Amino acid sequence: MKSIGLTVLAALAVAASASADSVTMSYLGHGNPSTAGLRYNNRLTWSARSSATFSNVAIGSQQWSVYGQQRTTFCVQLFEGVTAGNSYTYTILPPSQVPDMDAPVNAPGPMGPVKATLVNDLYRRYYAGLSGAQSVGAFQLALWEITHENIDARTASEAVTQLGLDRGAFQVNQLSGTYRTAASMLASLGEGGFGTMGTNLYGLTNPSAQDQLMVVPIGAPAVLAGLGLIGVGLMRRRVK
């Protein structure tokens, strides 16, 4: 993954401070695209089974142009979309506050602190090593399972036991080439403790477009309100 340069970080800081913590990005399309058979029923409990038909859905990362540089995100909403060539303005929020609740499209609503712990661990373990359609697609499936599953656990450790691509609200066709990789990712969560991306992972929400998660590379200054906003002046002094 490319790192965000100081110019982009400064621009994000200006956008955040000038427009209520928002950023405008132009959607370029999927990165490492593939497809998987999915079904989602938000009325099912995490342990329920379903015989509904699978629908083939495009999976992979999302590629964006942000202040002239290409950025990678993963989406956390199934039923809203983005169109290549269009620009979208996103509100910047902590991961626990995405995705938004957009009835009547059955969006699951904000993931909350327990799911955010699982998502942070997923990113910490696998994000830096993603390469190729299978691992990228599996990562997206694992992320959707966490954000869309009807978990009722009060702790992250208990929540891991409620994840399963073959049951619950969000299900994946086991014939999918990425199924086993995604299942392995989910099963590993919490092993040796839950990792975190800290202020390097943040959420992007838009009421009429797919909500996203984006990584600011580790070691880069945090520039987003709520995650440690740093003024442009300070960033310039660091560059000198």
C-alpha positions, 0 to 999 in steps of 0.5 A: 500500500502506498503511504499518504504523503505530508502534502495529502495529510496537510490537505486533510487537516485543512479539510477537517478544520474548515468543513466540519471534519469532512473530506471529498474523494473521487472514486476510481473503482475496485482494486483486485476485483473478484466476486462472491456469493452473498446473502444478508438478512438483518432479521436473523440472529448470529447463529441462524441458518438460511436457505435463501439464494446467494447473489453474486457481488463484486468484492475487493478494495475501493480505490480513490483519488484524494488530493491528487494521490491514490488511496485505498479503502474498504467499504462497510455497507452492502446496500449503498454504492459508489460510481466510478468517476463521481466525487463524494464528500465524507464525514470523518468519524472513529470506526465505531461510528460507521456505518450509518443507519440508512433505512429502508436499505437494512443497513446495520448501523454503527458497529460500536466498540465491540465490533470496532475492537474486532475490526481493529484486530483484523486490520492490524493482523492482515491489512499490511500484507494484503496482496492479490484478489483472494486475500483482498476479497477475503479481507472484505468478506471478513469486514462485512461479517463483523460489521453486518453480523447480529452480534449480541456479545458484550466483549470482543472475545465472546464476539469472535465465537459469534462470527461465522460466514456459514450462518447468521445475518451475513452469509457467504457461499462456501464455493467462493474461492475466498471463503476459506481465507476469510474464515481463517482471518475471522478465526484468528481474531483475538489470538494473543490479544486484540491488536489495534490500529490506534489513530491510524484507522478512521471511518468515512460516512456519507448518507447516500454513498457506501461508508468506508474505512481508510488507513493513515499509515503507521507513523504518519501524523494523525490529522483527523478530529476525534483521532488527534487533529494536528494543525498544518503549521505543526506538520510544516515544522516537522518537514523542515 
